[in-house]
Amino acid sequence: MTSFERDGCAIVVGASGGIGGALVGALSASGTFTSVIALSRRRAVWPHDEGVVSGLIDIADEESIAAAARFAGESGPARLVLVASGVLHDSTGQQPEKSYRALDADAMLHAFRINTVGPALVAKHFLPLLARRGRSVFAALSARVGSIGDNRLGGWYSYRASKAALNMIVRTLAIELARQNPDALCVGLHPGTVDTALSRPFQGAVPAGTLFSPGFAAQRLLAVVDALAPESTGGVFAWDGERVAA
Ligand SMILES: NC(=O)c1ccc[n+]([C@@H]2O[C@H](COP(=O)([O-])OP(=O)(O)OC[C@H]3O[C@@H](n4cnc5c(N)ncnc54)[C@H](OP(=O)(O)O)[C@@H]3O)[C@@H](O)[C@H]2O)c1
């Protein structure tokens, strides 16, 4: 990565995930950051990646987020914060809704807690860690299905709506951040369809040749972050650099 000064750390929230883990590996291999802080609900070990520091975070718990930010702050200013956590289905049996008949308040609130409120609270506690001068980026993994204009298929109510709301959080953060830290950018990222636990039950519908490995997605997302122009702040960008419609 060439756009960042080499004097700050990178932070990945959701490092235990398919894309999050690949991002940690790619960031470590890039040699761009003083350290890579890998945060997840269970502490992970990165035996092959030098300079990776593991820590704990539960984005459903603000005190855990605040503690993780204090921990990350010990590594000095951050140049890059990537939020790679998210939920589409989970072990409690939550599945994306095929029909409005399947809507369930608790399941909807869970999707919003993890996909919208969690990243917003991560921003609350981690934006103050961004370097005060020179380029820095806060990016949250969103999804193309969170685009209202792009919604032609329907279904997946909670996931779509929680990502659309995340996109609004990102844009609103970007406006405030521009006033406080003009060199800092805040964006959403769409990784493409990636072979992870999140997409696995739905991969049957993915056209051949369009399912990315986590490693490929991580490389693409970091290339997109590296190429962001200042006026990109507040937008959502796909793995190929294309802006995703609101
Ligand atoms: N895969 C795709 O095709 C695809 C497409 C579009 C967008 N995305 C987005 O990309 C992001 C990463 O997805 P993925 O495919 O890598 O999925 P994944 O492998 O299922 O990873 C999800 C991550 O979110 C973490 N997480 C969930 N709840 C959490 C909580 N309360 N606190 C902290 N971490 C929590 C998980 O932690 P645990 O290990 O502790 O559960 C895991 O690290 C998500 O935002 C997803 O919506 C993915």
PDBQT file of the ligand as one rigid body, heavy atoms in Angstrom, charges set to zero:
ROOT
HETATM    1  N1  LIG A 301     -19.013 -13.063   2.388  1.00  0.00    +0.000 N 
HETATM    2  C1  LIG A 301     -19.683 -12.316   1.506  1.00  0.00    +0.000 C 
HETATM    3  O1  LIG A 301     -20.033 -12.787   0.403  1.00  0.00    +0.000 OA
HETATM    4  C2  LIG A 301     -20.029 -10.892   1.826  1.00  0.00    +0.000 A 
HETATM    5  C3  LIG A 301     -20.689 -10.131   0.840  1.00  0.00    +0.000 A 
HETATM    6  C4  LIG A 301     -21.015  -8.800   1.121  1.00  0.00    +0.000 A 
HETATM    7  C5  LIG A 301     -20.683  -8.248   2.346  1.00  0.00    +0.000 A 
HETATM    8  N2  LIG A 301     -20.042  -9.009   3.291  1.00  0.00    +0.000 N 
HETATM    9  C6  LIG A 301     -19.725  -8.374   4.587  1.00  0.00    +0.000 C 
HETATM   10  O2  LIG A 301     -18.368  -8.595   4.908  1.00  0.00    +0.000 OA
HETATM   11  C7  LIG A 301     -18.228  -8.625   6.334  1.00  0.00    +0.000 C 
HETATM   12  C8  LIG A 301     -17.407  -9.862   6.734  1.00  0.00    +0.000 C 
HETATM   13  O3  LIG A 301     -18.157 -11.008   6.390  1.00  0.00    +0.000 OA
HETATM   14  P1  LIG A 301     -17.501 -12.463   6.215  1.00  0.00    +0.000 P 
HETATM   15  O4  LIG A 301     -17.976 -12.946   4.917  1.00  0.00    +0.000 OA
HETATM   16  O5  LIG A 301     -16.045 -12.422   6.515  1.00  0.00    +0.000 OA
HETATM   17  O6  LIG A 301     -18.295 -13.260   7.342  1.00  0.00    +0.000 OA
HETATM   18  P2  LIG A 301     -17.821 -14.218   8.525  1.00  0.00    +0.000 P 
HETATM   19  O7  LIG A 301     -16.700 -15.081   8.091  1.00  0.00    +0.000 OA
HETATM   20  O8  LIG A 301     -19.064 -14.863   9.027  1.00  0.00    +0.000 OA
HETATM   21  O9  LIG A 301     -17.247 -13.187   9.608  1.00  0.00    +0.000 OA
HETATM   22  C9  LIG A 301     -18.120 -12.390  10.383  1.00  0.00    +0.000 C 
HETATM   23  C10 LIG A 301     -17.302 -11.778  11.495  1.00  0.00    +0.000 C 
HETATM   24  O10 LIG A 301     -18.161 -10.946  12.286  1.00  0.00    +0.000 OA
HETATM   25  C11 LIG A 301     -17.843 -11.196  13.640  1.00  0.00    +0.000 C 
HETATM   26  N3  LIG A 301     -18.876 -10.828  14.577  1.00  0.00    +0.000 N 
HETATM   27  C12 LIG A 301     -20.186 -11.176  14.571  1.00  0.00    +0.000 A 
HETATM   28  N4  LIG A 301     -20.771 -10.714  15.697  1.00  0.00    +0.000 NA
HETATM   29  C13 LIG A 301     -19.809 -10.050  16.405  1.00  0.00    +0.000 A 
HETATM   30  C14 LIG A 301     -19.780  -9.375  17.636  1.00  0.00    +0.000 A 
HETATM   31  N5  LIG A 301     -20.871  -9.259  18.414  1.00  0.00    +0.000 N 
HETATM   32  N6  LIG A 301     -18.609  -8.834  18.065  1.00  0.00    +0.000 NA
HETATM   33  C15 LIG A 301     -17.486  -8.948  17.326  1.00  0.00    +0.000 A 
HETATM   34  N7  LIG A 301     -17.443  -9.597  16.139  1.00  0.00    +0.000 NA
HETATM   35  C16 LIG A 301     -18.604 -10.135  15.705  1.00  0.00    +0.000 A 
HETATM   36  C17 LIG A 301     -17.588 -12.696  13.669  1.00  0.00    +0.000 C 
HETATM   37  O11 LIG A 301     -16.962 -13.036  14.896  1.00  0.00    +0.000 OA
HETATM   38  P3  LIG A 301     -17.060 -14.530  15.544  1.00  0.00    +0.000 P 
HETATM   39  O12 LIG A 301     -15.991 -15.314  14.843  1.00  0.00    +0.000 OA
HETATM   40  O13 LIG A 301     -16.779 -14.286  16.984  1.00  0.00    +0.000 OA
HETATM   41  O14 LIG A 301     -18.460 -15.015  15.275  1.00  0.00    +0.000 OA
HETATM   42  C18 LIG A 301     -16.688 -12.815  12.460  1.00  0.00    +0.000 C 
HETATM   43  O15 LIG A 301     -15.371 -12.403  12.787  1.00  0.00    +0.000 OA
HETATM   44  C19 LIG A 301     -19.642  -8.572   6.909  1.00  0.00    +0.000 C 
HETATM   45  O16 LIG A 301     -19.954  -7.250   7.283  1.00  0.00    +0.000 OA
HETATM   46  C20 LIG A 301     -20.514  -8.983   5.733  1.00  0.00    +0.000 C 
HETATM   47  O17 LIG A 301     -21.815  -8.447   5.830  1.00  0.00    +0.000 OA
HETATM   48  C21 LIG A 301     -19.701 -10.306   3.065  1.00  0.00    +0.000 A 
ENDROOT
TORSDOF 0
